[in-house]
Each structure stands twice: as structure tokens, then as C-alpha cells.
Amino acid sequence: MGYATEVKRTEETLRAAFDAGGIDPETKILEDQNPENIKAFFALPGTSYSDEFLKEYDKRISPRREECLKQQFSGKKLKELTPDQQETVMEYAEEPAIEWYLSLDDKRFDDKTPSPREWARAVAFKMNRLINLPDYMPNDKSVDLVSAGHKTSTEAFLKYAITRKVQGEKVTGFDSLKDIGGSLKILDSWDLQVENDQEGNKQITIILRRENGDTQKFGIDLEVLRQLAQEHITAEDSIDAKKIDNL
């Protein structure tokens, strides 16, 4: 089963990934992006922002967008470029805007725009289900789940929950996107790896697969992940926690 948001780009990305893998699964399009109304059990949440936020976001994109257009596509406007060229420009231009948004931490830009921590909580809630899924499956069964969504909510989750080594010390989260090699690009993907150690404790690894061929591995702090997931359940009155949530 594959899940994609209603934005055409995410559906195309999902189908391209399946085509490359030589598989043709059922694909569900999540047409309602209100997080409260997304019913796909394992699907990661979409993102929604106010018009005022998007205007501020665009103001922070604009300088680098114009810089990139001038240096690489002199004399052309963004809408005159091919989709791949537009992607090149926007991925470069968006980096400081994403960094700014993540710096809001648990503060909202306005009433209609979730804070980074709220998005981290929503992703953690769904991620926790994925991590617990093997405990409820027969040993001889397997399931592949693929979700195509939007950036920023994933980076928000990583900001709080990943573990990495800094000068030999284990650190949870990150301060800047530079700490993880930048934000996720349109063709970047990630895999979730869950294993039990000799004591039966879960060891979780998130593997970021960059479009340039680089692979990065980070741990996931299970305690932080479950704290975020519990915050999400507490904040959302409509959520009926299931056994698989294990919270």
C-alpha cells in the first residue's frame, strides 16, 4: 500500500519510486490535508500553513531564489524554467526559510500554523506505530509501507528525536540543518530500521538516502519519540489510542 498527499508532485514522486522498483501497489491519495481528518492508519501527516505564514516564508526564500536565478539562469524567471530547473532553484532557496521555521521550536507563527514541535509530535505518533508494528505481526509475515509527503514536518521530527555522535558523545536532536547535511530534497527518502538487541530492547535507525547517492544513518531516541507521541495524543482530543500505540 502506498500513501500520497493530493499535491500532484508527491503523487508523481511516489509513483516514480514504485516504477523504479518494478512494483505496482495500490495507492491511496489523501485528499483532505487537515491532520484531524487523515484516516490512513500509518500515513505520515501532511502540512498546512496560513497565507500569512506562506508570505513570510516566501520573503525569506526570495533573496536566495533571485541569487540562484541570476547565477545559473540569467535573464529567466522561475516560471520559465523546466520543472527540474525550478526544483534546483527552490531547493537552494528554501534552506534558510526552513531553518527559520524550525527555530520557532514550540512557538506558533500564528493560530493557523502548527509549531515545529507540533509537527514533530504528529510524525512521532505515526512513527511510533511503525516501530511497534512488528510486535503485532506473525513471524512469517511482512509488510512494506511507502509514504510520500511534504518536507519540513520530517525535519521537525528529526530535530527532536534523532541521536548522533558529536566529538564522541551521544547527542539527541540537532541545532542546525547543517548538522544533518541540510534539509530533505524532493528525491531524498528515508528508511526505518527496527531491531531488538540481546536484552530485547528496540534499537531504531533512520537511514536518510540523499538524491546525490549519500547515505546517512542516525539513531532514534525511543524515549523522546514516545514522549512526543504522547504529547500528540494529549493535544488531539479526537485521537483514540490503540493497542499498537503502546502509550
C-alpha positions as CSV (number, residue, x, y, z in Angstrom):
1,M,0.0,0.0,0.0
2,G,1.3,3.5,-0.8
3,Y,0.1,6.8,0.5
4,A,0.5,10.2,-1.1
5,T,-1.0,13.6,-0.5
6,E,-3.2,15.3,-3.1
7,V,-0.4,17.5,-4.3
8,K,0.4,16.3,-7.8
9,R,4.2,16.4,-7.1
10,T,4.0,14.0,-4.2
11,E,1.9,11.5,-6.1
12,E,4.3,11.6,-9.1
13,T,7.2,11.1,-6.8
14,L,5.6,8.1,-5.2
15,R,4.7,6.5,-8.5
16,A,8.2,7.1,-9.8
17,A,9.6,5.3,-6.8
18,F,7.3,2.4,-7.4
19,D,8.2,2.3,-11.1
20,A,11.9,2.3,-10.4
21,G,11.3,-0.7,-8.0
22,G,9.3,-2.6,-10.6
23,I,6.2,-2.8,-8.3
24,D,2.6,-1.7,-8.8
25,P,0.9,-1.5,-5.4
26,E,-2.5,0.1,-4.6
27,T,-2.0,3.8,-3.9
28,K,-4.2,5.9,-1.7
29,I,-4.4,9.6,-2.2
30,L,-5.1,11.6,1.0
31,E,-7.3,14.4,-0.4
32,D,-8.1,16.1,2.9
33,Q,-4.9,17.6,4.4
34,N,-6.4,18.6,7.7
35,P,-4.4,16.4,10.1
36,E,-7.5,15.7,12.2
37,N,-9.2,14.1,9.1
38,I,-6.4,12.0,7.7
39,K,-7.6,8.4,8.4
40,A,-4.8,6.4,6.8
41,F,-3.6,4.4,9.8
42,F,0.2,4.6,9.2
43,A,0.4,7.6,6.8
44,L,2.7,10.4,7.9
45,P,0.9,13.7,8.4
46,G,0.7,16.4,5.7
47,T,1.5,20.0,6.4
48,S,-0.8,23.1,6.4
49,Y,0.1,26.7,6.9
50,S,-1.7,30.1,6.9
51,D,-1.4,32.5,4.0
52,E,0.4,35.0,6.3
53,F,3.0,32.3,7.1
54,L,3.5,31.5,3.5
55,K,4.1,35.2,2.7
56,E,6.7,35.4,5.4
57,Y,8.3,32.1,4.2
58,D,8.5,33.4,0.6
59,K,10.1,36.6,1.9
60,R,12.9,34.5,3.4
61,I,13.2,32.5,0.2
62,S,13.3,35.4,-2.2
63,P,17.0,36.6,-1.8
64,R,18.5,33.2,-2.5
65,R,16.0,32.4,-5.2
66,E,17.0,35.6,-7.1
67,E,20.6,34.9,-6.5
68,C,20.3,31.4,-7.9
69,L,18.3,32.6,-10.9
70,K,20.9,35.3,-11.7
71,Q,23.9,33.0,-11.3
72,Q,22.6,29.9,-13.1
73,F,19.7,31.0,-15.3
74,S,20.5,34.6,-16.1
75,G,17.6,36.5,-17.7
76,K,14.9,34.0,-16.9
77,K,12.1,34.0,-14.4
78,L,11.3,30.9,-12.3
79,K,8.1,30.1,-14.2
80,E,10.1,30.0,-17.5
81,L,12.4,27.1,-16.2
82,T,11.8,23.4,-16.6
83,P,10.4,21.6,-13.6
84,D,13.9,20.1,-12.8
85,Q,15.4,23.6,-13.1
86,Q,12.7,25.0,-10.8
87,E,13.5,22.3,-8.3
88,T,17.2,23.2,-8.3
89,V,16.4,26.8,-7.6
90,M,13.9,26.2,-4.9
91,E,15.9,23.6,-3.0
92,Y,18.7,26.1,-2.8
93,A,16.4,29.0,-1.9
94,E,14.3,27.2,0.8
95,E,17.1,26.3,3.1
96,P,17.2,29.5,5.3
97,A,13.4,29.6,5.3
98,I,13.2,26.0,6.7
99,E,15.9,26.8,9.2
100,W,13.9,29.9,10.4
101,Y,10.7,27.8,10.7
102,L,12.5,25.2,12.8
103,S,13.9,27.8,15.1
104,L,10.4,28.6,16.2
105,D,10.6,25.4,18.3
106,D,7.3,25.1,20.3
107,K,6.0,28.6,19.3
108,R,3.4,29.1,16.6
109,F,3.8,31.7,13.9
110,D,0.1,32.2,14.1
111,D,-3.0,30.4,15.2
112,K,-3.4,28.6,11.8
113,T,0.2,27.4,11.5
114,P,1.4,24.5,13.7
115,S,4.7,25.0,15.5
116,P,7.7,22.7,14.6
117,R,7.2,20.8,17.8
118,E,3.6,20.1,16.9
119,W,4.6,18.7,13.6
120,A,7.3,16.6,15.3
121,R,4.7,15.2,17.7
122,A,2.4,14.3,14.8
123,V,5.2,12.5,12.9
124,A,6.3,10.8,16.1
125,F,2.8,9.5,16.7
126,K,2.7,7.7,13.3
127,M,6.4,6.7,13.6
128,N,5.7,5.0,16.9
129,R,3.0,2.9,15.2
130,L,5.5,1.8,12.6
131,I,8.1,0.9,15.2
132,N,5.5,-1.2,17.2
133,L,4.1,-2.9,14.1
134,P,6.4,-5.9,14.1
135,D,5.3,-6.8,17.6
136,Y,1.8,-7.5,16.3
137,M,2.7,-9.5,13.2
138,P,3.2,-13.2,12.8
139,N,6.9,-14.2,12.4
140,D,6.3,-15.4,8.8
141,K,4.6,-12.2,7.6
142,S,6.0,-8.9,6.2
143,V,4.5,-5.7,5.0
144,D,6.0,-2.8,3.0
145,L,4.6,0.7,3.6
146,V,5.6,3.6,1.5
147,S,4.5,7.2,2.2
148,A,5.1,10.3,0.0
149,G,4.5,13.6,1.8
150,H,6.0,17.0,2.3
151,K,9.2,18.2,3.7
152,T,9.6,20.3,6.9
153,S,7.4,18.1,9.2
154,T,10.0,15.3,8.8
155,E,12.9,17.7,9.6
156,A,10.9,18.9,12.6
157,F,10.7,15.3,13.9
158,L,14.5,14.7,13.2
159,K,15.3,18.0,15.1
160,Y,14.0,16.5,18.3
161,A,14.3,12.7,18.0
162,I,17.5,11.6,16.2
163,T,20.7,10.6,18.0
164,R,24.1,11.3,16.6
165,K,27.7,11.4,17.8
166,V,29.4,14.7,18.3
167,Q,33.1,14.6,19.4
168,G,32.5,11.1,20.6
169,E,29.4,12.0,22.7
170,K,25.8,10.9,22.0
171,V,23.6,13.9,21.3
172,T,19.9,13.9,20.8
173,G,18.4,16.2,18.1
174,F,20.2,18.9,16.1
175,D,20.6,22.7,16.3
176,S,21.0,23.4,12.6
177,L,20.1,21.7,9.3
178,K,23.9,21.7,8.6
179,D,24.2,19.1,11.4
180,I,22.3,16.5,9.2
181,G,23.7,17.7,5.8
182,G,20.8,20.1,5.0
183,S,17.0,19.7,4.6
184,L,15.5,16.8,2.7
185,K,15.2,17.3,-1.0
186,I,12.4,16.2,-3.3
187,L,14.1,13.0,-4.3
188,D,15.6,12.2,-0.9
189,S,14.0,9.3,1.1
190,W,14.4,7.5,4.3
191,D,14.1,4.0,5.7
192,L,13.2,3.0,9.2
193,Q,15.2,0.0,10.7
194,V,14.0,-1.6,13.9
195,E,16.0,-4.3,15.7
196,N,15.9,-5.9,19.1
197,D,19.2,-6.2,21.0
198,Q,20.2,-9.2,23.1
199,E,18.2,-7.8,26.1
200,G,15.1,-7.4,23.8
201,N,15.3,-3.6,23.7
202,K,14.4,-1.9,20.5
203,Q,17.3,-0.3,18.5
204,I,15.9,2.2,15.9
205,T,17.9,3.6,13.0
206,I,16.6,6.1,10.4
207,I,18.5,5.9,7.2
208,L,18.5,9.1,5.0
209,R,19.1,8.3,1.4
210,R,20.1,11.5,-0.4
211,E,19.5,12.1,-4.1
212,N,23.2,12.6,-4.7
213,G,23.8,9.0,-3.5
214,D,24.9,9.8,0.0
215,T,23.5,7.7,2.9
216,Q,23.3,8.9,6.5
217,K,22.4,6.8,9.5
218,F,21.0,8.2,12.7
219,G,19.6,6.6,15.8
220,I,16.2,7.5,17.2
221,D,15.7,8.2,20.9
222,L,12.8,6.0,21.7
223,E,12.1,7.8,24.9
224,V,11.9,11.1,23.2
225,L,9.8,9.7,20.3
226,R,7.2,8.2,22.7
227,Q,7.1,11.5,24.7
228,L,6.4,13.4,21.5
229,A,3.7,10.8,20.5
230,Q,2.1,11.1,24.0
231,E,2.0,14.9,23.7
232,H,0.2,14.5,20.4
233,I,-2.4,12.2,21.8
234,T,-2.9,14.6,24.8
235,A,-3.2,17.6,22.5
236,E,-5.6,16.0,20.0
237,D,-9.0,15.2,21.6
238,S,-10.1,13.2,18.5
239,I,-7.4,10.5,18.8
240,D,-8.5,7.2,20.2
241,A,-5.2,5.5,21.2
242,K,-4.9,1.9,20.0
243,K,-3.1,-1.1,21.5
244,I,-0.3,-0.7,18.8
245,D,0.4,2.8,20.1
246,N,1.8,1.3,23.3
247,L,1.5,4.6,25.2
